[in-house]
Amino acid sequence: MRPYLITAKPGRLNRAARWAARWALKTLALLVMAVLGAVVLTVRCARPVTNYLATRAAWLELWAASVTGIGPVGAAVGSGLTDEFVREFHRARTAPAGSPR
């Protein structure tokens, strides 16, 4: 016979508290997942708008550069940032798992 069978079982309050804690944790996890899903959906839905605004801003900068005669600064800064992001992305992809960067 196993020793735990002859000991006292947890009382009703203890079992009810465990049940309530377990379901509270499950509910909290579901709430967190729903909030994160809503954030991801919002960001993904806003992406075409962001792309359109970035295209319009680049066009406006080129127009302003042609009118004023000053070179487009955003293109130089943007290309440098893009190159840095690409380098970082490839560095992260090719690094062995668990190695410090």
C-alpha positions as CSV (number, residue, x, y, z in Angstrom):
1,M,0.0,0.0,0.0
2,R,1.3,3.4,-0.8
3,P,1.9,5.8,2.1
4,Y,-0.1,8.6,0.6
5,L,-3.3,6.6,0.7
6,I,-3.3,6.4,4.5
7,T,-2.6,10.1,5.1
8,A,-5.3,12.7,5.2
9,K,-6.6,14.0,1.9
10,P,-6.7,17.7,1.2
11,G,-9.8,19.4,2.4
12,R,-12.6,20.8,0.3
13,L,-11.3,24.4,0.7
14,N,-7.8,23.4,-0.3
15,R,-9.1,21.6,-3.4
16,A,-11.4,24.5,-4.3
17,A,-8.5,26.9,-3.9
18,R,-6.3,24.8,-6.2
19,W,-9.1,24.5,-8.8
20,A,-9.7,28.3,-8.7
21,A,-6.0,29.1,-8.9
22,R,-5.6,26.7,-11.9
23,W,-8.5,28.2,-13.8
24,A,-7.4,31.8,-12.9
25,L,-4.0,31.0,-14.4
26,K,-5.6,29.5,-17.5
27,T,-7.8,32.5,-17.9
28,L,-4.9,34.9,-17.4
29,A,-2.9,33.0,-20.1
30,L,-5.8,33.2,-22.5
31,L,-6.2,36.9,-21.9
32,V,-2.5,37.5,-22.5
33,M,-2.6,35.5,-25.7
34,A,-5.7,37.4,-26.9
35,V,-4.1,40.8,-26.2
36,L,-0.9,39.8,-28.0
37,G,-2.9,38.5,-30.9
38,A,-4.8,41.8,-31.1
39,V,-1.5,43.7,-31.1
40,V,0.0,41.5,-33.8
41,L,-3.1,41.8,-35.9
42,T,-3.1,45.6,-35.6
43,V,0.6,45.8,-36.6
44,R,0.0,43.6,-39.6
45,C,-3.0,45.5,-40.7
46,A,-1.2,48.8,-40.3
47,R,1.7,47.6,-42.5
48,P,0.2,48.6,-45.9
49,V,-0.6,52.0,-44.5
50,T,2.9,52.4,-43.2
51,N,4.4,51.3,-46.6
52,Y,2.1,53.8,-48.4
53,L,3.1,56.7,-46.1
54,A,6.8,55.8,-46.4
55,T,6.4,55.9,-50.2
56,R,4.6,59.2,-50.2
57,A,7.2,60.6,-47.8
58,A,10.1,59.5,-50.1
59,W,8.3,61.0,-53.1
60,L,7.7,64.3,-51.2
61,E,11.4,64.4,-50.2
62,L,12.5,63.9,-53.8
63,W,10.1,66.6,-54.9
64,A,11.4,69.0,-52.3
65,A,15.0,68.1,-53.3
66,S,14.3,68.9,-56.9
67,V,12.7,72.2,-56.0
68,T,15.3,73.4,-53.5
69,G,18.4,71.9,-55.1
70,I,19.4,70.2,-51.8
71,G,20.1,66.5,-52.1
72,P,17.7,64.0,-50.6
73,V,19.2,63.2,-47.1
74,G,16.6,60.6,-46.2
75,A,17.7,58.3,-49.0
76,A,21.3,58.2,-47.8
77,V,20.3,57.7,-44.2
78,G,17.6,55.1,-45.1
79,S,20.0,53.0,-47.2
80,G,22.5,52.9,-44.4
81,L,19.9,51.8,-41.9
82,T,18.7,49.1,-44.4
83,D,22.2,47.8,-44.8
84,E,22.7,47.6,-41.1
85,F,19.4,45.8,-40.6
86,V,20.3,43.3,-43.3
87,R,23.7,42.7,-41.7
88,E,22.2,42.2,-38.3
89,F,19.5,39.8,-39.7
90,H,22.1,37.6,-41.5
91,R,24.3,37.6,-38.4
92,A,21.4,36.4,-36.3
93,R,20.4,33.8,-38.8
94,T,23.9,32.3,-39.2
95,A,24.9,32.3,-35.5
96,P,24.9,28.9,-33.9
97,A,22.0,28.4,-31.4
98,G,22.9,29.4,-27.9
99,S,26.0,31.3,-28.8
100,P,26.6,34.9,-27.6
101,R,26.8,37.5,-30.3
